[in-house]
Amino acid sequence: MSTANLKIDLINKITQLKESYVIEEINRLLDFELEKGIFKLTSKQHARILEAKEEYKTGKVLSENEANKQIQEWLTK
């Protein structure tokens, strides 16, 4: 499908949406993709980043193998 056809298909789908929260999320995504300025974090996002940095500094991290092992364990429960 060409880019032009994809755009038309997307426009048609958006016009059929009834839920305003879905339209708002699409708008946020498009704003993010089209914005060339600075991305602004919410206070919650900023706090979580600081927390993750601290976890990294103190060695509270998993290797990729350990993380994959835990995910497999969760999926088999």
C-alpha positions as CSV (number, residue, x, y, z in Angstrom):
1,M,0.0,0.0,0.0
2,S,1.4,3.4,-0.9
3,T,1.9,6.2,1.6
4,A,-0.9,8.2,0.1
5,N,-3.3,5.2,0.5
6,L,-2.2,4.6,4.0
7,K,-2.9,8.2,4.9
8,I,-6.4,8.0,3.4
9,D,-7.1,4.7,5.2
10,L,-6.0,6.3,8.5
11,I,-8.1,9.4,8.0
12,N,-11.1,7.2,7.3
13,K,-10.5,5.1,10.4
14,I,-10.1,8.3,12.6
15,T,-13.3,9.8,11.3
16,Q,-15.2,6.6,12.4
17,L,-13.8,6.7,16.0
18,K,-16.3,7.4,18.7
19,E,-14.0,7.3,21.7
20,S,-12.4,10.7,22.3
21,Y,-9.5,9.2,24.4
22,V,-8.3,7.2,21.3
23,I,-8.4,10.4,19.2
24,E,-6.5,12.2,21.9
25,E,-3.8,9.5,22.0
26,I,-3.4,9.6,18.2
27,N,-3.1,13.3,18.5
28,R,-0.4,13.0,21.2
29,L,1.5,10.5,19.1
30,L,1.4,12.7,16.0
31,D,2.4,15.7,18.0
32,F,5.4,13.8,19.4
33,E,6.4,12.5,15.9
34,L,6.1,15.9,14.3
35,E,7.6,18.0,17.1
36,K,11.2,19.0,16.5
37,G,11.6,20.7,19.9
38,I,12.2,19.3,23.4
39,F,10.1,16.4,24.6
40,K,8.7,17.3,28.0
41,L,8.4,14.6,30.7
42,T,5.6,14.4,33.2
43,S,6.7,14.7,36.8
44,K,6.0,11.0,37.2
45,Q,8.2,10.1,34.2
46,H,11.0,12.3,35.5
47,A,10.8,10.7,38.9
48,R,10.9,7.2,37.4
49,I,14.0,8.1,35.3
50,L,15.8,9.3,38.4
51,E,14.8,6.2,40.3
52,A,16.1,4.0,37.4
53,K,19.4,5.9,37.3
54,E,19.8,5.3,41.1
55,E,19.0,1.6,40.6
56,Y,21.7,1.4,37.9
57,K,24.3,3.1,40.1
58,T,23.6,0.7,43.0
59,G,23.8,-2.3,40.8
60,K,20.1,-3.2,41.0
61,V,20.0,-4.3,37.3
62,L,19.5,-7.6,35.5
63,S,21.4,-9.0,32.7
64,E,19.5,-9.6,29.5
65,N,19.7,-13.4,30.1
66,E,18.4,-13.0,33.6
67,A,15.5,-10.7,32.5
68,N,14.6,-13.2,29.7
69,K,14.6,-16.1,32.2
70,Q,12.3,-14.2,34.5
71,I,10.0,-13.3,31.6
72,Q,9.8,-16.9,30.6
73,E,9.0,-17.9,34.2
74,W,6.2,-15.3,34.3
75,L,4.7,-16.5,31.0
76,T,4.6,-20.1,32.2
77,K,2.6,-19.3,35.4
